[in-house]
Amino acid sequence: MIMPTLKITSAQDGRRLDVILARTYPDYSRAFLQKWIREGRVTRSGKELIPHDRVHVGETIEMADFQTPSSGPSGHLLPKGRRPI
């Protein structure tokens, strides 16, 4: 499986991981992304991170496939404001 990656730019340098992900993926709430980070679905060089970790220019952040998160009864990541039926 190929994991999506995010290369940190100079504009993102020193910012919190959860903030960067929320801005990169605006359809998903920051709270949901924080939970995802805590579940170990977001890594840097194979190491798990925590939501308030700072990222630095040139780093590559790896993310689990957005189609198979562990939360949600349907097994799909839900956009902000959407609830499973």
C-alpha positions, 0 to 999 in steps of 0.5 A, spaced: 500 500 500 502 506 498 501 511 503 499 519 502 505 523 503 506 531 505 512 534 504 513 540 509 514 547 506 518 553 508 511 556 509 509 550 514 516 550 518 515 550 525 507 549 525 503 544 529 502 538 525 495 538 526 494 545 524 498 543 517 493 537 516 487 541 517 489 546 512 491 541 507 485 537 508 480 542 510 474 537 509 476 534 515 475 537 522 482 538 526 479 534 532 478 528 527 485 529 524 488 530 531 484 523 533 487 520 527 494 522 529 493 519 536 491 513 533 498 512 529 496 513 522 500 519 521 508 518 522 514 522 520 520 517 518 516 511 521 515 514 528 508 516 531 507 523 532 502 527 537 498 532 534 502 538 537 508 536 534 512 541 530 514 540 523 520 543 519 521 544 512 523 538 508 520 533 513 516 528 509 509 526 513 506 519 511 499 518 512 495 512 512 490 511 506 484 516 507 479 510 505 481 506 511 481 509 517 479 505 524 474 510 526 467 510 523 462 504 522 463 505 514 470 504 514 471 511 510 473 518 513 467 523 513 468 530 511 466 535 517 459 535 519 457 529 516 455 523 520 454 516 518 447 513 517 
